[in-house]
Amino acid sequence: MYQLGGHAHFLSPQDVYTPALPEDMVAYQTEAISDVARVLSRYGDGIAIRIYGDAAKWIIGRGHKVVQEFAKHASIPVLNMEDDMYHPFQALADAQAMRSSIPKLRGKKLVVSYAYSGGLKPLAVPQSEVLIGTQLGMEVVLAHPPGFELEDVILNAAKANADRYGGDFKVVNDMKEAFEGAEVVYPKAWSPKNFFSPHRAELDKQGAMSYQDKYKNWICTQEMMDLTNRAKYMHCGPADRGQEVTDDVIDNENYSLYFEQAEDRLHVQKAVMAMVMGGHPSRRRK
Protein backbone atom coordinates (compact mmCIF):
# COMPACT_ATOMS: atom_id res chain seq x y z
CA MET A 1 0.00 0.00 0.00
CA TYR A 2 2.89 2.32 0.85
CA GLN A 3 4.48 1.70 -2.56
CA LEU A 4 1.23 2.84 -4.17
CA GLY A 5 1.34 6.10 -2.23
CA GLY A 6 -1.20 5.16 0.40
CA HIS A 7 -1.26 4.23 4.06
CA ALA A 8 -2.36 1.03 5.77
CA HIS A 9 -3.68 0.45 9.28
CA PHE A 10 -3.35 -2.95 10.97
CA LEU A 11 -6.34 -3.81 13.14
CA SER A 12 -5.91 -6.87 15.35
CA PRO A 13 -9.07 -8.53 16.73
CA GLN A 14 -7.24 -8.79 20.05
CA ASP A 15 -6.92 -5.01 20.29
CA VAL A 16 -10.49 -4.02 19.40
CA TYR A 17 -13.96 -5.45 19.77
CA THR A 18 -13.73 -8.58 17.61
CA PRO A 19 -15.78 -8.32 14.39
CA ALA A 20 -18.30 -11.15 14.67
CA LEU A 21 -20.96 -12.97 12.70
CA PRO A 22 -24.49 -12.71 14.11
CA GLU A 23 -24.27 -16.15 15.73
CA ASP A 24 -21.01 -15.25 17.54
CA MET A 25 -22.00 -11.96 19.16
CA VAL A 26 -20.95 -11.44 22.81
CA ALA A 27 -21.75 -8.19 24.63
CA TYR A 28 -18.73 -5.95 25.32
CA GLN A 29 -16.45 -8.35 23.43
CA THR A 30 -17.62 -8.29 19.83
CA GLU A 31 -18.98 -5.92 17.22
CA ALA A 32 -21.21 -6.92 14.33
CA ILE A 33 -19.33 -7.32 11.06
CA SER A 34 -22.18 -5.47 9.37
CA ASP A 35 -21.35 -2.44 11.53
CA VAL A 36 -17.56 -2.73 11.27
CA ALA A 37 -17.71 -2.99 7.48
CA ARG A 38 -19.84 0.14 7.15
CA VAL A 39 -17.69 2.14 9.57
CA LEU A 40 -14.42 1.17 7.87
CA SER A 41 -16.00 2.05 4.52
CA ARG A 42 -16.16 5.65 5.77
CA TYR A 43 -12.50 5.60 6.87
CA GLY A 44 -10.62 4.22 3.88
CA ASP A 45 -10.62 2.89 0.34
CA GLY A 46 -10.30 -0.85 0.92
CA ILE A 47 -10.49 -3.59 3.56
CA ALA A 48 -8.01 -6.48 3.48
CA ILE A 49 -8.82 -9.59 5.54
CA ARG A 50 -6.79 -12.67 6.45
CA ILE A 51 -8.59 -15.30 8.54
CA TYR A 52 -8.18 -19.06 8.97
CA GLY A 53 -7.20 -21.65 11.59
CA ASP A 54 -7.82 -20.61 15.18
CA ALA A 55 -9.30 -17.26 14.10
CA ALA A 56 -11.94 -19.19 12.15
CA LYS A 57 -12.38 -21.71 15.00
CA TRP A 58 -11.19 -24.46 12.62
CA ILE A 59 -14.69 -24.61 11.16
CA ILE A 60 -13.98 -25.07 7.46
CA GLY A 61 -15.70 -22.31 5.51
CA ARG A 62 -16.23 -20.02 8.51
CA GLY A 63 -13.33 -17.76 7.60
CA HIS A 64 -14.66 -17.41 4.07
CA LYS A 65 -18.09 -16.61 5.50
CA VAL A 66 -16.52 -13.75 7.49
CA VAL A 67 -14.95 -12.31 4.32
CA GLN A 68 -18.27 -12.59 2.50
CA GLU A 69 -20.08 -10.86 5.37
CA PHE A 70 -17.66 -7.92 5.14
CA ALA A 71 -18.17 -7.75 1.38
CA LYS A 72 -21.94 -7.83 1.81
CA HIS A 73 -22.00 -4.69 3.96
CA ALA A 74 -18.91 -2.71 2.85
CA SER A 75 -19.16 0.01 0.24
CA ILE A 76 -15.42 -0.26 -0.59
CA PRO A 77 -13.48 -3.23 -2.01
CA VAL A 78 -12.84 -6.18 0.31
CA LEU A 79 -9.59 -8.01 -0.45
CA ASN A 80 -9.21 -11.66 0.54
CA MET A 81 -5.65 -12.08 1.85
CA GLU A 82 -6.38 -15.76 2.60
CA ASP A 83 -9.22 -17.50 4.34
CA ASP A 84 -9.87 -21.15 5.13
CA MET A 85 -11.16 -21.91 1.61
CA TYR A 86 -9.31 -19.67 -0.83
CA HIS A 87 -6.03 -17.76 -1.30
CA PRO A 88 -6.71 -15.79 -4.50
CA PHE A 89 -3.66 -13.51 -4.31
CA GLN A 90 -1.36 -16.51 -3.99
CA ALA A 91 -2.99 -18.11 -7.01
CA LEU A 92 -2.47 -14.92 -9.04
CA ALA A 93 1.17 -14.68 -7.93
CA ASP A 94 1.76 -18.30 -8.84
CA ALA A 95 0.19 -17.83 -12.26
CA GLN A 96 2.56 -14.92 -12.84
CA ALA A 97 5.58 -16.93 -11.64
CA MET A 98 4.68 -19.86 -13.89
CA ARG A 99 4.06 -17.66 -16.93
CA SER A 100 7.41 -15.91 -16.45
CA SER A 101 9.16 -19.29 -16.47
CA ILE A 102 6.94 -21.24 -18.90
CA PRO A 103 5.26 -18.81 -21.32
CA LYS A 104 2.81 -21.39 -22.73
CA LEU A 105 1.10 -23.10 -19.79
CA ARG A 106 -1.79 -24.74 -21.64
CA GLY A 107 -1.32 -28.50 -21.65
CA LYS A 108 1.56 -28.45 -19.18
CA LYS A 109 1.39 -30.88 -16.24
CA LEU A 110 0.98 -29.17 -12.85
CA VAL A 111 1.13 -31.37 -9.76
CA VAL A 112 -0.46 -29.98 -6.58
CA SER A 113 0.71 -32.41 -3.94
CA TYR A 114 0.38 -32.85 -0.21
CA ALA A 115 3.69 -32.60 1.65
CA TYR A 116 4.16 -33.33 5.34
CA SER A 117 4.33 -30.64 8.02
CA GLY A 118 4.36 -30.86 11.79
CA GLY A 119 1.75 -28.09 11.98
CA LEU A 120 -1.89 -27.75 11.03
CA LYS A 121 -2.51 -25.74 7.87
CA PRO A 122 -5.66 -24.72 5.95
CA LEU A 123 -6.94 -25.98 2.61
CA ALA A 124 -6.79 -22.55 0.96
CA VAL A 125 -3.57 -22.85 -1.05
CA PRO A 126 -4.06 -26.29 -2.64
CA GLN A 127 -7.69 -25.42 -3.38
CA SER A 128 -6.75 -22.17 -5.09
CA GLU A 129 -3.91 -23.86 -7.00
CA VAL A 130 -6.09 -26.54 -8.60
CA LEU A 131 -8.58 -23.83 -9.55
CA ILE A 132 -6.04 -21.48 -11.17
CA GLY A 133 -4.23 -24.37 -12.87
CA THR A 134 -7.40 -25.68 -14.48
CA GLN A 135 -8.41 -22.14 -15.47
CA LEU A 136 -5.10 -21.87 -17.33
CA GLY A 137 -5.82 -25.04 -19.29
CA MET A 138 -3.11 -27.08 -17.55
CA GLU A 139 -3.10 -30.83 -16.95
CA VAL A 140 -3.60 -30.66 -13.18
CA VAL A 141 -2.92 -33.65 -10.93
CA LEU A 142 -3.90 -33.43 -7.27
CA ALA A 143 -1.90 -35.89 -5.15
CA HIS A 144 -2.52 -36.65 -1.48
CA PRO A 145 -2.81 -39.56 0.96
CA PRO A 146 -6.27 -40.87 1.86
CA GLY A 147 -7.99 -38.46 4.25
CA PHE A 148 -6.56 -35.26 2.76
CA GLU A 149 -9.32 -34.69 0.21
CA LEU A 150 -10.20 -31.15 -0.78
CA GLU A 151 -13.72 -29.78 -0.41
CA ASP A 152 -16.24 -31.16 -2.92
CA VAL A 153 -17.14 -27.69 -4.20
CA ILE A 154 -13.48 -27.21 -5.22
CA LEU A 155 -13.15 -30.59 -6.89
CA ASN A 156 -16.32 -30.00 -8.87
CA ALA A 157 -15.17 -26.52 -9.91
CA ALA A 158 -11.75 -27.84 -11.00
CA LYS A 159 -13.42 -30.49 -13.16
CA ALA A 160 -15.70 -27.86 -14.68
CA ASN A 161 -12.69 -25.59 -15.37
CA ALA A 162 -10.84 -28.43 -17.10
CA ASP A 163 -13.81 -29.05 -19.36
CA ARG A 164 -14.24 -25.37 -20.12
CA TYR A 165 -10.60 -24.40 -20.70
CA GLY A 166 -9.37 -27.56 -22.40
CA GLY A 167 -7.16 -28.98 -19.66
CA ASP A 168 -7.48 -31.99 -17.40
CA PHE A 169 -7.94 -32.72 -13.71
CA LYS A 170 -7.45 -35.92 -11.79
CA VAL A 171 -6.71 -37.09 -8.25
CA VAL A 172 -4.15 -39.74 -7.24
CA ASN A 173 -2.93 -41.05 -3.89
CA ASP A 174 0.70 -41.64 -4.89
CA MET A 175 3.23 -38.79 -4.85
CA LYS A 176 5.75 -40.55 -7.12
CA GLU A 177 3.08 -41.41 -9.67
CA ALA A 178 1.98 -37.78 -9.74
CA PHE A 179 5.51 -36.38 -10.16
CA GLU A 180 6.34 -38.49 -13.21
CA GLY A 181 6.64 -36.24 -16.25
CA ALA A 182 5.46 -33.11 -14.42
CA GLU A 183 6.51 -29.66 -15.63
CA VAL A 184 5.51 -27.85 -12.42
CA VAL A 185 5.27 -29.33 -8.92
CA TYR A 186 3.67 -27.66 -5.90
CA PRO A 187 4.20 -29.85 -2.79
CA LYS A 188 2.43 -28.14 0.12
CA ALA A 189 1.05 -29.18 3.51
CA TRP A 190 -2.60 -29.02 4.45
CA SER A 191 -4.60 -30.68 7.20
CA PRO A 192 -6.84 -33.77 7.01
CA LYS A 193 -10.26 -32.17 6.94
CA ASN A 194 -12.27 -34.93 8.65
CA PHE A 195 -10.92 -33.88 12.06
CA PHE A 196 -12.61 -30.48 11.78
CA SER A 197 -16.16 -29.11 11.65
CA PRO A 198 -18.42 -29.42 9.67
CA HIS A 199 -16.98 -32.84 8.81
CA ARG A 200 -16.70 -33.77 12.50
CA ALA A 201 -18.94 -32.88 15.43
CA GLU A 202 -16.03 -31.90 17.71
CA LEU A 203 -12.67 -30.37 16.84
CA ASP A 204 -9.81 -32.88 17.15
CA LYS A 205 -6.49 -31.10 16.59
CA GLN A 206 -4.44 -33.83 18.23
CA GLY A 207 -6.12 -36.48 16.12
CA ALA A 208 -5.30 -34.49 12.98
CA MET A 209 -1.66 -34.13 14.05
CA SER A 210 -1.35 -37.84 14.78
CA TYR A 211 -2.95 -38.77 11.48
CA GLN A 212 -0.70 -36.59 9.35
CA ASP A 213 2.38 -37.89 11.20
CA LYS A 214 1.81 -41.15 9.30
CA TYR A 215 2.83 -39.44 6.07
CA LYS A 216 6.25 -37.96 6.83
CA ASN A 217 7.54 -39.66 3.67
CA TRP A 218 5.55 -37.18 1.57
CA ILE A 219 8.48 -34.80 1.08
CA CYS A 220 9.88 -33.15 -2.03
CA THR A 221 13.48 -34.31 -2.54
CA GLN A 222 15.89 -34.25 -5.44
CA GLU A 223 14.99 -37.88 -6.03
CA MET A 224 11.38 -36.82 -6.50
CA MET A 225 12.37 -33.96 -8.80
CA ASP A 226 14.32 -36.44 -10.96
CA LEU A 227 11.02 -38.14 -11.79
CA THR A 228 9.70 -34.97 -13.44
CA ASN A 229 10.18 -33.44 -16.84
CA ARG A 230 12.70 -30.89 -15.53
CA ALA A 231 9.90 -29.40 -13.46
CA LYS A 232 9.77 -26.06 -11.69
CA TYR A 233 9.41 -26.28 -7.91
CA MET A 234 6.83 -24.02 -6.22
CA HIS A 235 5.66 -23.28 -2.69
CA CYS A 236 3.67 -20.37 -1.27
CA GLY A 237 6.02 -19.93 1.71
CA PRO A 238 7.00 -20.18 4.39
CA ALA A 239 8.08 -23.73 3.58
CA ASP A 240 8.87 -26.20 6.36
CA ARG A 241 12.40 -27.17 5.39
CA GLY A 242 13.20 -30.78 6.15
CA GLN A 243 9.51 -31.67 6.29
CA GLU A 244 7.80 -30.40 3.14
CA VAL A 245 10.98 -30.00 1.11
CA THR A 246 14.74 -30.50 1.34
CA ASP A 247 17.15 -27.57 1.18
CA ASP A 248 18.77 -28.70 -2.08
CA VAL A 249 15.40 -28.47 -3.83
CA ILE A 250 14.08 -25.18 -2.50
CA ASP A 251 17.45 -23.45 -2.92
CA ASN A 252 18.10 -24.78 -6.44
CA GLU A 253 18.31 -21.69 -8.63
CA ASN A 254 17.84 -23.76 -11.79
CA TYR A 255 14.25 -24.77 -11.06
CA SER A 256 12.98 -23.34 -7.77
CA LEU A 257 10.47 -20.48 -8.18
CA TYR A 258 10.09 -20.03 -4.41
CA PHE A 259 11.48 -16.50 -4.20
CA GLU A 260 9.91 -15.39 -7.49
CA GLN A 261 6.52 -16.36 -6.06
CA ALA A 262 7.18 -14.28 -2.95
CA GLU A 263 8.05 -11.24 -5.06
CA ASP A 264 5.10 -11.74 -7.38
CA ARG A 265 2.71 -11.66 -4.41
CA LEU A 266 3.80 -8.06 -3.89
CA HIS A 267 3.23 -7.12 -7.51
CA VAL A 268 -0.14 -8.81 -8.07
CA GLN A 269 -1.52 -7.39 -4.83
CA LYS A 270 -0.50 -3.89 -5.88
CA ALA A 271 -2.08 -4.48 -9.29
CA VAL A 272 -5.39 -5.58 -7.79
CA MET A 273 -5.44 -2.67 -5.32
CA ALA A 274 -4.74 -0.21 -8.12
CA MET A 275 -7.53 -1.72 -10.21
CA VAL A 276 -10.27 -1.92 -7.59
CA MET A 277 -9.47 0.96 -5.24
CA GLY A 278 -8.24 3.79 -7.39
CA GLY A 279 -8.22 6.25 -4.48
CA HIS A 280 -11.36 8.10 -5.56
CA PRO A 281 -14.10 8.45 -2.92
CA SER A 282 -16.59 9.04 -5.73
CA ARG A 283 -16.19 5.36 -6.70
CA ARG A 284 -17.75 4.20 -3.43
CA ARG A 285 -21.28 2.90 -3.47
CA LYS A 286 -23.85 5.22 -1.96
Summary of the structure (lengths in Angstrom):
residues: 286
radius of gyration: 19.7
end to end distance: 24.5
largest distance: 58.2
contacts: 903
relative contact order: 0.14
helix: 41%
strand: 15%
